């Protein structure tokens, strides 16, 4: 006798801890990003997230 198949309700979009928004970038930046993605085997989205997290951790706001 097989056990029960338990199906949990799917979370609505936007409740997975991520948000979607658009960003305008110069064509040259997109080309560089795509080359980096191809060389690293990571998606453009993964890289953008990594780059943004790194920048936020290493950025300061100057009061001058």
Buried (B, 14 or more C-beta within 10 A) or exposed (E): EEEEEEEEEEEEEEEEEEEEEEEEEEEEEEEEBEEEBEEEEBEEEEBBEEEEEEEEEEEEEEEE
